[in-house]
Amino acid sequence: MHHGDYFYLFVSFDQCCRGVKSTYRTMVGRASSITGPYVNAEGKAMLDGGGTQIPGSNQRWVRPGGEPLLLRPEGDLMVFHAYDAANGKLALQISTLTWKDGWPQALVGTSGEAR
């Protein structure tokens, strides 16, 4: 996706579908050209294992992954899944995509319910 002066690449890393034992996560990198190179927030190339995780886990929701984006004039959304740490069940999560210091931010649910 393009935002501001950069192009952003969202990708899935590691293994999915093992419940709370999954290592699955979504990573993002950015580049000034659509053809890259894409780097993480520390400048490490994604081709060399770099990537900035989005979103992170919290105590309730772990191993968030998947990166469909819905780009809308009224605000962008990120749709993903996360596992409930209490019972291992998978739940749909939808988060507003916000921006901080040129990097996208998304949050997993914080209450007892997925959001």
Secondary structure, 3 states (H helix, E strand, C coil): CEECCEEEEEEEECCCCCHHHCCCEEEEEEECCCCCCCECCCCCEHHHCCCEECCCCCCCEEEEECCCEECCCCCCEEEEEEEECCCCCEEEEEEECEEECCEEECCCCCCCCCC
